[in-house]
């Protein structure tokens, strides 16, 4: 198998006396959809924040193409971050901006694009995600499912190579959850980005992800395919899939 795009090697992270990650080992390969599942409060979102650089590990290594992220030259580090996009749990759309402005925000902040280029990129993504008619509307005027679509358009407008999804279906009913999963799957195939999805949608997320990892007790206790997780002999993993553990919004 090829070298992982992103690799966690014995990563540990504490917040005060609370040790959240206790030696995480995880491999994420280019072009795949990886789902990270687990009970509430196990640190799945913290794991994502390590990739984007919002949180830094206390010990262990995060490798990018086999090279330690914290030792990468500044230019390479910035290039990696530039190719990352993050879709927040609650969408993080700005109510004071219309749909077009929300989607354009990452390009506007980059300061390296002309107004014409920004407009063309935003229009292209809006057309691809069937958002063309709502450019002048505000987030408060949209349904929950449509706001998710706008958030995805914003995540994809910079042509990222890696997209991190933090509970992308939070607050949606089962029908809309299915639509969001299908949307992520379709656009991942279309654009070819690597996706990492933190999710509580069990077993629905198994139909989207090619690779699944379970975080439990601060460590990855399972890593494999849908078939492997559904036929695992681990009672902890099987119990979680059955719903023996109550789950909620993650840390």
WOVEN-V289797 format. One record per helix or strand. SS is the DSSP state (hx for helix, st for strand). FROM is the first residue (numbers start at 1). TO is the last residue. If there is no record, write none. Layout:
BEGIN
SS:FROM:TO ; SS:FROM:TO
END
This chain:
BEGIN
st:6:15 ; st:18:28 ; st:33:37 ; hx:44:52 ; st:59:64 ; st:67:68 ; hx:69:71 ; hx:74:82 ; st:84:87 ; st:98:98 ; hx:99:110 ; hx:115:128 ; hx:132:134 ; st:138:138 ; hx:139:141 ; hx:144:156 ; st:162:166 ; hx:174:191 ; st:194:198 ; hx:204:207 ; st:211:216 ; st:219:224 ; hx:226:230 ; hx:235:242
END
